[in-house]
Amino acid sequence: MKVFLFLPIFVIGIGLVERGPRLQDKNPRRVDSAKVSYIASIAPLLVKNCQPCHYPGGKVFKKLPFENYLVVKKLGLKLNTRFKTEEQQSLVKRWVEAGAPKE
Ligand code: HEC
């Protein structure tokens, strides 16, 4: 009887041990091939770096709201005139090259 209780716990335990190292994998090639999207990659970058101006209450929110996917998509590589680091610029570039997907 007891084996029916312990078996699932054992299986879940193995699953967690299996996933552990993979979650910590920092191999840059994996990051490179990871999916880029507006929601997952670009929006957080904009929120972090481009507040307050392009957000509600900011001076260019009316003209260029970065909450609006289509506005950001239309700017495309122009975003890189304002991003400073190579890491940010290459992320934007990869996103544009992937067709600027929303999700
Ligand atoms: C201090 C306020 C401020 C911040 C912060 C800011 N912007 Fe802007 N941004 C402006 C203003 C004002 C304009 C419109 C006038 C201009 O082009 O400079 C503008 C315009 C732009 C344009 C349009 C350029 C064009 O030629 O059409 C882009 C692209 C842009 N911003 C990107 C960004 C990005 C990306 C960030 C964050 C890394 C950012 N901005 C942060 C104020 C800001």
Residues whose N, C-alpha, C, O or C-beta is under 5 A from the ligand:
A	BS01	HEC	N49 C50 Q51 P52 C53 V60 L75 K78 L79 R82 F83
